[in-house]
Amino acid sequence: MHHKQLTAATLARLHQNQVALGEAVWQLAKWIEQRGSTEVAQGVQAQLQLLTINSAAINQALTELLDSHLNT
């Protein structure tokens, strides 16, 4: 496997892990909120917003990386 392709594949899997962890934490935050700890849930949700923003940027960078690899 070419070095660039390996790097792109590894970064894509790391991104998938980030998204999966974010989803798991979101589900925990909803569970916490349902049990009355709204302050804790709000704090978690604020951090999840940052995760979402970063995820979009990472996804865009991966797309560009993969496109540049396919075009070389």
C-alpha positions in Angstrom: 0.0 0.0 0.0 1.4 3.4 -1.0 2.4 5.7 1.9 -0.2 8.4 1.1 -2.9 5.8 0.7 -2.0 4.3 4.1 -2.0 7.7 5.7 -5.4 8.6 4.3 -6.9 5.2 5.3 -5.5 5.6 8.8 -6.8 9.2 9.2 -10.2 8.1 7.9 -10.4 5.4 10.5 -9.4 7.8 13.3 -12.1 10.1 12.1 -14.6 7.2 12.2 -13.6 6.6 15.8 -14.1 10.2 16.7 -17.6 10.2 15.2 -18.4 6.9 17.0 -17.2 8.2 20.4 -19.1 11.4 19.9 -22.3 9.5 19.3 -21.7 7.3 22.3 -21.1 10.4 24.5 -24.2 12.1 23.1 -26.3 9.1 24.1 -24.9 9.2 27.6 -25.6 12.9 27.8 -29.3 12.3 26.8 -29.5 9.6 29.5 -28.0 11.9 32.1 -30.4 14.7 31.1 -33.4 12.3 31.4 -32.4 11.6 35.0 -32.4 15.3 35.9 -28.8 16.4 35.6 -29.4 19.0 33.0 -26.3 21.1 33.9 -24.0 18.1 33.2 -25.8 17.2 30.0 -25.5 20.8 28.8 -21.8 20.8 29.5 -21.4 17.6 27.6 -23.5 18.9 24.7 -21.4 22.0 24.5 -18.2 19.9 24.0 -20.0 17.7 21.5 -20.7 20.8 19.4 -16.9 21.4 19.2 -16.5 17.7 18.2 -19.0 18.2 15.4 -17.3 21.3 14.1 -13.9 19.6 14.2 -15.4 16.5 12.6 -16.6 18.5 9.6 -13.2 20.1 9.1 -11.4 16.7 9.4 -13.9 15.2 6.9 -13.2 18.0 4.4 -9.4 17.6 4.8 -9.7 13.8 4.3 -11.7 14.4 1.2 -9.1 16.7 -0.2 -6.3 14.3 0.7 -8.0 11.4 -1.0 -8.9 13.5 -4.0 -5.3 14.7 -4.4 -4.1 11.1 -4.0 -6.4 9.8 -6.7 -5.4 12.6 -9.1 -1.6 11.9 -8.8 
